[in-house]
Amino acid sequence: MTGSEPIIDDLLNAFCKDSTAHLPGSATGPLSGLTFAAKDIFDVAGHVTGGGNPDWKTTHDPAQNTAWSVRVLVDAGATMIGKTITDELTRGILGENSHYGTPVNPRAPGRVPGGSSSGSASAVAGGLVDFSLGSDTGGSVRIPASFCGLYGLRPTHGRIPLDGIVLQAPSYDTIGWFAREPEIFARVGKVLLQSNVVQARPRGLVIAEDAFEVADKAVAEALRPAVDLVVSLVGHSTTLTLAPAGFAPWVEQQQVLQSREGWETAQDWIDQVNPRFSFRVSEGYLTARDISDAQVVAAKSVRETVIERMDAVCPEGTIVCLPTAPTPAPTTGQRLSTLRNLQRRITTLTCTAGATGRPQISLPVAEVDGLPVGLSLIGPVDYDEGLIAFALEVASALKPLTF
Amino acid sequence: MTGSEPIIDDLLNAFCKDSTAHLPGSATGPLSGLTFAAKDIFDVAGHVTGGGNPDWKTTHDPAQNTAWSVRVLVDAGATMIGKTITDELTRGILGENSHYGTPVNPRAPGRVPGGSSSGSASAVAGGLVDFSLGSDTGGSVRIPASFCGLYGLRPTHGRIPLDGIVLQAPSYDTIGWFAREPEIFARVGKVLLQSNVVQARPRGLVIAEDAFEVADKAVAEALRPAVDLVVSLVGHSTTLTLAPAGFAPWVEQQQVLQSREGWETAQDWIDQVNPRFSFRVSEGYLTARDISDAQVVAAKSVRETVIERMDAVCPEGTIVCLPTAPTPAPTTGQRLSTLRNLQRRITTLTCTAGATGRPQISLPVAEVDGLPVGLSLIGPVDYDEGLIAFALEVASALKPLTF
């Protein structure tokens, strides 16, 4: 199944050094001539999926089958040239892997690429591939897209089959992708979503005022021209508070439910292997182990509240706009105590799509001091094609501007 | 300061591969002609002390000075031939290091050597050196001595200066040593204790009945001939319950206070470095982080109770005998959930000396199915020389028996 495996000139530390995988694309197809990479949680038959952790790698056999999402891309003509570094078992939002190093953020040197789809974002941003596969459970496509200046989609939960990937928290896990060019981004989307459906343009826009307040003032200001453009393209907008009682309980539900599912997924392997994790990753699992059933019940109830709220403010035909991340990419090597606070702020902005299963696209439309920051659009469930098509419109209207 | 560094033929994985240190002994002295190794928490000038963790190693500079205990041994004529593998930052009682592997237990193949002074015990048991330095905070000399069939002493707290070692929990940390031969064990003791004092033979013996009940029945039975011998050497004995209200609070105080001190020692470095630990080690630190001040106050009160109880049953001239460990060395690679229970049972037997600062010596006097098990003697504070001299008597009386 795998062909010859050329050496990638990877100055970005985006690719796994010990996990090559080369799958030549079909001769013809809509993605013919394009190259891509996949986060090292996607199975490729005959290769061990590393999951960003050396002990995961040595305790697993080579995959029997290639992940569905990889297969359809190769069948559509794209050539997979390698596997990319991921945060350990997708646990992380910044992209610092203590075992394999931090992939370079080509758009923000000295700063993290974002995670957990760190290597996939780095490889695309650095021009090593045309597009790449990632996964998004709590923000792992959206955040690296914002930090690295890329297009990135967290699709509607369940739209892209998860078979053949290392799962984290199944009721939140999604497969997403990155590209620099909106046209390529859209072509890949048609293959992964298996859809040529043309959805109606958005008829309503909600500007989530409280989400913009979570972001650094400089980020909110940098995004303003793009927001104005989106308003003009949709035709009108409503500014409102997305979480009238504050985002704190929304963040809490994401942390409780995602963590609990993550612990349930991993606990037997951890008990058996006693794996080496960076301290931060163990901390996440151990916090999850202590979550009570009562906390889970409360969090599920909050999750319903989020779904109801979004159904109310974002019915069919309406999209919500908000900053993807509260800051540009932070510098590498910061203290854990600093990162904990940052991670919480990030989750404040990512948890809405996670809780509701709605699709969210991040558009690389602004910079703060030369560092990319993304604008996000959340759509109704199954409005993935509509979001992508609208992203093309925005990109086209922005072309005179240079980012 | 360091000389040439010959390659050690180490089939036991006892020595650090990436941390050599060779210090030729002085030409004359009481230890002239002997070789030793030191756990990789002892500083040797010009070498980075690894502490059993690769991230500790890369974030520390070479030591400026050589640890006091290493210096006095070299000055006394012993040649240091290398540094030995330790559990990460001395956190562990079994000797399985996820980064550097598990040193072989030459006396019990397929089983752990005990930790955290794992490589030091392995090197001595396998005959690679005459003796070795370890440290004992919660049992890290006594347990490997028992598992590997060696003499090992946890000295009176404070007897051997701790300068130049990686500390864990200062109010429990001690430096100890291992030897196969009781005479060598005693000669090393004179140097490390800086003492030629001859202390009176023990006049009283307490058999800690409840401690024998903690051990496997086979262990208690295997130790019986040695206990009978000790009784006959002392002349008479008292059998009693050491912890009338049970060992549970004694174990709890050790876990609370040692863990809390361990966390206080390490937390700033952990926050800064986000180090890779095996899951078990992070679990220990994170459990400690959650310990409340009220728990500390309660534990300190229990510690006083242990001290008072030991003062009552073990006054000057009296020693206590108990099994060093509840089982022979367990097999390698067991599940964390299994090991947690075992570790608690082990602490039940090690916590008395820890809480009281009393010296405890483990004597390799028995076997269960061919696996070594040690008998321990706890003495009054500063009765180290007396315990060592009495160990020589026991060894001499046991000589007709073969272990």
Interface residues (C-beta under 8 A of the other chain):
Chain A: D55 E96 S98 H99 I270 D271 Q272 N274 P275 R276 F277 S278 F279 R280 S282 E283 Y285 L286 R335 L336 S337
Chain B: D55 E96 S98 H99 I270 D271 Q272 N274 P275 R276 F277 S278 F279 R280 S282 E283 Y285 L286 R335 L336 S337
